[in-house]
Amino acid sequence: MPRFDNQTVLVTGGTGGQGSSHVRAFHAEGANVVIGGIDAERGAALADELGPRARFARLDVTDESSWSAAVLAAESAFGALNVLVNNAGVQNPPATIENTDQATWSRILDVNLTGTFLGIKAAAPALRRAAGGAIVNIASTMGLGGTAHYAPYVASKWALRGLTQTAALELGRDDIRVNTIHPGVISTAFIHEPAAGATAAIAEFYSPRPFAVPRLGEPADVTRLLLFLTSSDASFITGSEYVIDGGLLLGPALQAETA
């Protein structure tokens, strides 16, 4: 039996590379899916492709009223909300702290951190009405160490860790689990296309060859972990952090001939 039969899952950033992978996988596992995002054309197309168990909800994660509408849409269409995946995120153009303007700083934190805060706030009552559920916040390996030239992004992902653990403590007695996933470099437009205001993409100066698993991650790698964490198989896991980076944080691996 599919793991998510009769459950409803809301995925933010649901039309992007990782988001659409998550949406399709939940749907294949029997879930009703609500595709949250700001690209109405892509969102509607994905919902049409998946059929009656899918809906697109236009969702600006920085807007509290937009969140309320998305949660209401999920409950109205499918009767309940069981899983929230806070996947939406944006990257800053690379710059030193001294050369990062406040508007950029505020924008990155608004989407990556405040957007997740608002999502938890909006979804918690619905998950409680559904007698429990799961929230997963998509963070980053940049939330586990400093990275030069990406201060806003790094700060937002570090802060997600504290927010997640606090939510896990507050919601655990309502049978709502809250965890984070920290992907490394995943092969999506997010790293193959320059961030707004940038001239180069992350992929242009990053090579996975020195690391233990010498390849870029694929969206499906993250999706498989996400499905586990939101399923009943993970019913005793909350407030935890899961790194999925092919060994990036471990540092370079020695080649056999030099070991």
Secondary structure, DSSP 8 states (H G I E B T S, - for coil): --TTTT-EEEETTTTSHHHHHHHHHHHHTT-EEEEEES-HHHHHHHHHHH-TTEEEEE--TT-HHHHHHHHHHHHHHHS---EEEE--------B-GGG--HHHHHHHHIIIIIHHHHHHHHHHHHHHHTT-EEEEEE--GGGSS--TTBHHHHHHHHHHHHHHHHHHHHHGGGTEEEEEEEE-SBSSHHHHS--TT-SS-GGGS---TTSSS-S-B-HHHHHHHHHHHTSGGGTT--S-EEEESTTGGG-----GGG-
